[in-house]
């Protein structure tokens, strides 16, 4: 049985909340490691979707890692690499991915459940019957969260208007802040935010 587990984590933006959540969870596991494993990780940060295949291939070819965690919608790239590197456990996380099986582990996020409840809260608290949501892209996960939020609000009051804004970037806090301010200026009195920025606004 192995005594060491070495993990490479590929992230698009280190500052995003989903990356922070992964790293905090991993640190908790490392504090009380299962089966006495010695767990270590390296972060490969801020590579683009266009470069992901080349970079993940380079990381895999070193032979330094037992797990490569492609922390975003990189399932197609992983699908091309997983057979070439069968001794590596590949992980992908996020919505819009496809589970290939084999040595690839796929994790989806069920954020729509909490998004629905946030929408219910917004529906109960709004005085203008006008609420807003800011997201990165009209990507499957973002759409799922936004639609659940809107459904939750309308479960309380079917006449609630929901403003949707996509900032067309995975990380642009100034644009997200301006998008939220525009929604507030347009009457929104409750806000749901996926990117960093709108809460500050």
N, C-alpha and C positions, 0 to 999 in steps of 0.2 A: 504494500500500500504506500502511496506517496506521503512524504513528510512535508514537502514544500509545494506551494501553489503560487505560481507567478502569473500575474494578470497584466495585460496591456489594455488600457481603456482609451478608445478613440472618441474624442468629443469635438463638436463643431465650435461651441463656445463654452469656455470654462465658467463664465459668470452666470449662465442660465440656471434657473432653479432646479431643473431636472438633473443637471450635472451635480449640483450641490447635494441633492437628495440621494443620488447614487453613492457619492463619496462618503457622506455621513453614515449611510447604512453599512457600507463596507468597513468603515472605521469601527463601528459597533461590533461587527462580526469579528474583526481582528482583535478586539479587546478580550473576547472570550471565544477563541477559535474552535470550531468543531473538530473532534478527533485529534486535537493537539496540533493541527496543521500550522505551519509557518507560512502565513499569507503575506505577499507583498504585491505592490502594483506600481506601474508607471503610467503617466498620462501622456497621450499623444494629442495635443490640443490644436484647435483652430485650423483644421484642414478642411478643404471644400469638398462638396459632393463629387466634383469632377476629379479630384485627386485621391479620393478615398481608396479606390482599387489599387492604385500604384503604392500608396503608403502602407495599406494593410498587408499587401503582398511583401513589401520590404520588411515589415515588422515580423511577419510569419516566417520569412526565410532565415531570420537570425537563429531560430530554434530556442530563443530565450524564454518563451512564454508557453504556459499550459492552457491559458484561456485568453482569447482576444475578444474583448467586449466592444462591439461597434455600436456605440450608444446613440443611435438615431435610425433613420430609415435607410439602412445600408444592406438590406437583405439580398438585393440582387448581386452586389459585390461579394458578399459572404457566400452566396450560392455558387459563385464562380471559383472561390478559393477553398471552400471546405473540403472538397474531394482531393485537391492538390496537397492539403495539409491535414490528413485524417487524424493525426495525433493531437491536434489542437481542438479544444472545445470552443466553438464560436458562439457568441451571444449577440442578439440584436434586440433592441427595445424601442417601443413606440408604436403608434398606430400606422396602418397602411403597409405593414410588413407581411410577408408570407412565411409560414412555417414549413421548412423543407425537411425536418427530421434529421436523422443521422447524427452527426456531430455538431449540429446547429441547434441552439436553444433560443426560442423566441418568446419574448415577454410583451404582452400588451398591457396597456394601462386602462383602468376602468374609471377614469376621472369624470366620466359623464354622470356617475352617481352623485358625487359631491357637487358637480356643476348644477345638476337639477335642484338640489337643496339650496344652493346659493340663489338660484332663480326664484324659488319659493320665498326665500327671505326678501329678495328684492321686490317681489310682488306684494309682500305684506308691508314693506317699509316705504315704497314709493308714494309720493304725494302728487306727482305730475303724471303718473301712469306712463312714464317715459324713462326707460332704463337703457344702459349701454354696455357694449362689450368690445374689447380690442384684442385682436389676435395677430399672429405672425403672417400666416398664409392661409388660403382656403384649401388646406391640406386635410386628409381624412380625420386625423385626431382633433385638429382645431374645429372642424365643422361639427364633430360629435359633441365636443364640449359646449360650443355656442348653441347648438340646437337643443341640447339638454337644458341649458340655462334658460333659453326662451320658453321651452315647454314648461319648466318649473314655474316661471313667472306667470304664464298664461293659465296654469292650473289654478291659480289664486284669482286671477282676473283676466278673462279672455280678451279684454280690450287694451291690455298693456302693449305699448309700442316698444320694440327693441331695435336699437341702432347697432349695426354691425360695421366694424372697420378692420380691414386687414392692412398691416403696415408694409407688407411685401418684403420683409426682412426677418431673419431669425434673431437678430440682435441689433436694435436701434432704439435705445431708450428715449432720446430726444423726439424722434418721430412718434413713438408710442405716447409720450406725454402730450404732444400737440394734438394727436388724434383724440385723446380723452378730453382735453380742454374743448375741442370742437364739439364733442358730443354734449358736454355740460352746457356749452353756449347754446346748443340746440334743444335744451330742455331736460336732458337726462339728469336724474337726481340719485341714481344708484349705478354703480359701475362694477363690472366683472372684467378682470384683466388676466391674460395669459403671459404677455411679455412684461419685462421690467419697465416701469415708468408710470403707467396710469394711476397707480395708488398714490404716488408722489404728487401727481397733478391734482 
